[in-house]
Amino acid sequence: MYALRWLTLAYVVAGFGFLVVDVRLEDGWFVNFLFAPLSAIFWYFFLRRILPVRKSCLYLRPLGSFTVWYVFLFFAVDIGGYELVTSLFSRATEEVRAQTYYAFAYFLTLIVSWLVPHYVFGTLLPAKILKKSDGIRFSLARAIRHAGYLLPRLLLINLPIVLLSAFLSMASIPEEPDLKLVATVGEFSEFSVVLIVLAELIGVFSEAIFLVISKNAYLKDLEEQGELPVAEAEIFA
């Protein structure tokens, strides 16, 4: 992360700025998809830094393909999953919503909608950087083969950090008008600014952890398939 400090800083600042615009426009779809290319760039260069590729060459050519896969498999699927789950649960009656199991089921379904794309498609992105011509079918096969490595780390390490970032992000825009990130007159709340900066930092940290987990699983698979020297694989194990 230290080697990518300027890109990381720009990523956090941009995330904060996009959130401000999102609050003012109250239109998450438009703002989120504008932010997607910057997220793809961060993921691309972070993976390039931790993968066994030559650092002297930028190899920007795979960036376009990488961005398309990222936007489709992660950004669109994540947002689509959230919107679908929210839409389905919003149709419940007031009596059902008052039940304890409703909140639990809603929360659990959101977790599953986050877990599935990250578990199934995570190893596809390192493959695109290393110019491996495999697709979703190969990524699914790797996920099944390395479920014992991926699932515990995603659920026990990555997910709690993601939830903490989401909680801080939601807490930064509470119902009280005087605590909102951007008030109706355009003034900032110091309390909300602190929360959202923390949320952005923790969010980037969670993304970095996910990329490291996916990279390790991918390199382990290459080693088992005999496509990566054992000595080199051990460095990234």
N, C-alpha and C positions, 0 to 999 in steps of 0.2 A: 504493500500500500504506500510505503514511503516513496518509492520510485514513481508512483503515479499521483503524487501529492497535488500537483497543480490541476490535473484532470479531475481528481476527486473533489478538490475545492470548488472548481467550476460546476461540477455535478451537483454538489450540495446547494450552492448559491442558486443555480438554475431551478432546482427542485423547490426551493423556498419561493423564488419569484413566480414559478408556475402556480404554486398553491395560492399566492396572493391574487393572481389573475383569476384562478378558479373560484375563489370566494366572491370576488367582485362580479363575475359573470354568472355564477351559479350554474355552470354548464360543464360538468366534469368530462363528458365525452370529448368535446372539442379540444380542451386543454390537455387532457391525457394523451391524446394521439399526437399533439404537437410535441409533447415531451418525449415520446417514444424513440425518435431517432437519436436523441442525446443519450438516453439510457442504453441504446444499442452500441453507441460509440464507446461508452464507458465499459460495458461488458466485453466488447471486442478487444480493447487494448489491455484490460485487466487479464483476460485469458491468454493473450499473446505473451504477457509478461511471465506467466506461471507455467506456460506450456513449453516443451522442449523444441522451440523453433529459434532460428537465427534472429537475434535482437538487432543486428546491424541493418536489416532490411525491414521496411515498414509493411510491405505486402498489403497495400491498400485494396488490391483487386477483390479479395474475398469479403471486404467490408459490406459491399452492396448485398451480396447473397446472405451474409450473416444477418444484416439488418432486416431483410424480408422474413427470414425464418424466426428471428426474435420477435418481431411485431406480430406475426401470425400465431406462433405457438405459445408465447408468454403474455405479451401485452393484451392482445385481442381475446385470448382464451381466459386470462385472469379477469378482465373487465366483463367479458360476456358471462362468465361463470357467476361473478358477483351479482350482476344485474338479473340473471335468470333466477338465482336463489332468492334474491330480495323480492322479485316479482311474484314468485310462487308463494312465499311465506306471507306476503302482504295481503293475499286473498283470504287469509284465515279470518274467521269471525272474532269479535272482541272477546267472546267467551273462551275461545281456543287460545288467544294471545295471553290471556290471564293465567293460563296454566304454566307450571314450572317447566314441564317438558318442552314447551314451545321454544323458549329461549335456548335451552340446551340443544334441541334439534337444529335450530337455526345456526347456532355457533358451530356445531359439529359439521353441518353441511358446508358452511363456508370454509372450514379447514380442509375438508375433502376436495373442494373445488380449487383450493390453492395447491394441495399436495399432488394431485394427479398430474398436471402438466409439468411440475418441477421434477417429479419422480420419473415420469415416462420420457420426457424430452430433454432433460438436463444434459445428457451426454452427447446430444446431437450438435450442440454449439461448438464444443472443442473439435469435433470431427470436421466441421466446416472450416475452421481456421487451419487445420492440418491438411485441408484439401482432400479429405476422404469422401468418396462419392457414395455415401450411404444416406438413408433417409429415415423416415419415421419407423418403418418396420425394424430396421437394425437397432434404432434407439430403444424401442420397446423390448427387443430381445436382450439388449445389454442391461436394461432395468430389471428384467426378470432374473438374469444370471447373477446380478450383483445386488439383489434386494436386501441381503443380509448386511451389506455395507451401506447402502443408500438410505433405507427407511429409518433405521435407528438414528442416524445423524441428521436427517431432515426433520424428524419428529422431536428429538430430544435436544438438539443443538440449534438448528436453524429456525424452527417454528417458534420457540419461545421468544427469540429476538425479534422476529417479524411481528408477533403479537404485541410486544412492548412498543415497537415503533408505531403500530396502528393505534394502540391505546393513547399514546402521547399525541398523535396527530388528531384524533377525535376530541381529546380533551382540550386541545388548543383552540377549538371553535365551539365553546359551550353555548347553551341557550341564552345566558345572560348577555345583553347587548354590550355592556361596558367591558366584558372580557373577550369579546370577539377579536380575531386577528386583525380584521379591517372593519372599522366602524362605519356607520353610514356617511360620516363626514370625511372618511378616508384616513383617519388617524389610527396608528398602531397601538395595540395593547402590549406593554412590555412582558406581561405574564405569558401571553399567547406566543409572542415571538420566541421567548426562551424555550417553550415547550416544542414549538415546531422545528426549531434548529436542532434540538436534541432528537426529535423524531427523524429528521433527515439524516443526521449523523448515524444513528442506530440503524436506520433503514439501509444506508449504503454499506454499513458493516455486515448486515444480514445478507445482502446481495453478494458481497465478497466471500462470505462463508459458503454460500450456496455454490458459487463458481468453483471454489477450491474443492468442495465435495464432489461436484460433477467431474471436474478435471481428474481427480484421483481415481474415481470409478472408471473413467474412460481409459486412462493409462493402464490401470490394472487389467482391463479387458484386452487391450492391445498386447500386453505381456502374455496373457494366457493364450491368446490366439497366435503367438509367435511373431507378432509384427513390431515388437519393441524389444530392444536388448534388455536383458534382466537387470544389468547394472544400472542402466538409465532409468528403468521403471522404479527401482528401489529408492532412488533419490526423491521421487514424487509420491511414494507410498504413504 
